[in-house]
Every structure is written in C-alpha cells, then in structure tokens.
Amino acid sequence: MLVIKDAKIFTSANRVIQKGHILIENGKIVDVGETLELPEGEIIDGEGLVVIPGIVDAHSHISGFGADMEEQDLNEMTKNATPEVESIYSIDTKSPMFERAIKGGITTSAIAPGSGNVVGGMVCAVKSYGDNIEDMCIKNPVALKAALGGNPKGVYGKRNEMPMTRMGIANVLRDTLIKAKEYMKKKEANEEIPFDMGLENVCKVLRKEIPLKVHCEQFDMLTTIRIAEEFDIDFTLDHAWGASDFYDDIIGSKNCKGVIYGPIGVLLLPGECGKIDIFSLIELDRKGVTCAIMTDGPILKPDVIIIQAGEVVRFGGDIERVINMLTINPAKILGIDDRVGSIERGKDADLVIFDGTPALDTNATVQYTIIDGQVVYNRNK
C-alpha cells in the first residue's frame, strides 16, 4: 500500500480537497478523501504539497522524432495519404524523452504520426513508463491523424505533386473519405472486395469509433469543420492557433470533440502560425468545448506544458479548470478517461506531486511522479 497524506488534491473530478489522503494498491487508486483511516505501508508526507492527476499530453511525437527533429520515424511521406500506418510501430520505449516527460509530470502521451501527409496514420496513447510497448500502451488507436495547411503543402508542393495548395489538401482528404465510404458500403453489402488496411482504418472514423485528429490553424479549422459535417465524422482541432477568430464555428460544431491547443513558445511563422491566442481556451471552455493543452513534443519539450497552462491562468483562466485541461479533458478527448485523467477510486494510480500549485505558482516544481502506483521520479533522489 502506498499512502499520500495531508496534501492539497485537485482531483479533476469536480472536487478539490484542501488536506486529504490518497490510498494506492496494486497500481490503482483505492480511495481518496479527508478522513480516511491510513493503513500500514509506504507513506509520502504531502504536507504543504499539491497533488494532481498525471498530466495527459494529447498530441506528441516523442520517441518517434529525435530530440532535435533529426529523425522523422513518424513521418511516412511516400504518398499524400497513409492511413494504413500506425504510430505504435515507431515508438522507441527507451527514448530519453520519456524520462523528461516523467520529470515534467506527463504520465500519458498520445503519440501521433507527423504532419507531412494529409492523412498520416493511426495514433496511440501510451504511459511514460513501462518495460515494453505492451505495458505502456493504454489504447490503440485513439484517433486517425490528418493535417491541413503548410506542412503537407511544403512536402508535396516541392515535388510538384498534389497537394501543393489548400484546394489540393481538401481534395485528398475528401477523396480518402469517399473511397472509405464506398469500401464500407461494399463490405456491408457482402460484396467481394480486396482487403485494404488503410481504408479499414478510415472506416473507423466513418463509424465514429475514433475521431480524425487534425493538425490545423487559422481558417483551415473551417475546412475541417465543413468536411466533418459533410461526412458526419468526429474530429479534434489540434494546434488551433487563431481559434479566437472562429468561436461560433467551433462551438456550433456538433462533430468537434475537442480543441487541443499549442504549443506556444516556439518559432513564430507568418500567416497560419502567426496568431498565438491561448486565451481562446477560456472562452471555448466556458461555452462547453472540451479543451486541452499539448506539447507537440519534441517541438516543445515535455516539461514546458505547465508553462503553457500558466499562460491560460495569466489571461484569467480558473486554476481548477486549467488543471482539467492537462488531465481529465485530454483523457476524455482520447477516450481513456475510464483509466486516467482524474483521482478517483478504481482509476490507474497516475499522480504528480508538486511543491507549489502548477500553472499558478511560477516556481512550482514536480517532487514525485507516480505511474501505475509506482514512484518513477523522486526529485530528492
């Protein structure tokens, strides 16, 4: 039994406990509350410390991109749509970036293919610690990656291949969805057709088993919304720089399953990447959109996710709701909130203990990171 006692606890389950205890056994949260009887076991004295659920990074490329982006093992840029590939096969479980994620309090990451292709492949959610990919994987897939804008234009335009324009990008995405829709109809009619792994994966989106995870900024978000409405598919808006220009469109979309904002603090580029409005999360959250904050690691290093959350607080965001953007909200978006994202009975014991309140105190530091009930980082050791 592992016991955390006398800590301030942000449960991300509509409850903040000013001085409470957490009981952990066999990798799970057994109980959380203020007046628990504390059993024998390993005890972490939380007096003066703050506990939050393990941080969930809903958009990352760590372990598949090199720390300096010199390796691109998550970018299968051989054709403009590669829905058949899966990120799980490019995840280096021994990558030092996982260690850095642990030190930053990130216990789960959604590892996505890169954004070189219009359709990039399947996304996998993994823990930051484990002996092998089977131990680390929480759910595979959690989404199908897509990308609009400058990234696919920059790859294929140089080759004089489609897409070299935004028109071409929209066409490639629509064409992929149309082919999958026809494939699915033929299968449902029991017609004999060749098996196609890529179209099988796109059919998961058409059946709303997983969302389309779309790299998009500025008015590319409107393209996403329009195509999603046409095919009645779920999607998330990833990066979402410039979202403040399109509040009504985003809030009014029944297909939008969340906005995963960020990163900020990277190279500013003109045009689509030039409007950094992380404050938009406050209004979107207030209007009922599920909002999360990402690192896009290793574009932004994992430990800077807290600084981004601090920017939302600086613009007026409520601290409890902003912590939710690091925990339960991304877990909901990824469809893994049955296991992680909040401190509740029966959930995985993924916790982060801070000295100071993260996103509020500028000097807040991670003291302990716990994954599946195991202390995997102790700042004092």
Secondary structure by P-SEA (a helix, b strand, c coil): cccccccccccccccccccbbbbbccccccccccccccccccccccccbbbbcccccccccccccccccccccccccccccccccccccccccccaaaaaaaaaccccccccccccccbbbbbbbbccccccccccccccccbbbbbccaaaaaaaaaaccccccaaaaaaaaaaaaaaaaaaaaaaaacccccccaaaaaaaaaaacccccccccccaaaaaaaaaaaaabbbbbbcccccccccaaaaaacccccccccccccccccccccccccccaaaaaaaaccbbbbbcccccccccaaaaaaaaaaaacccaaaaaaaacaaaaaaaccccccccccccccccbbbbcccccccccccccbbbccccccccccc
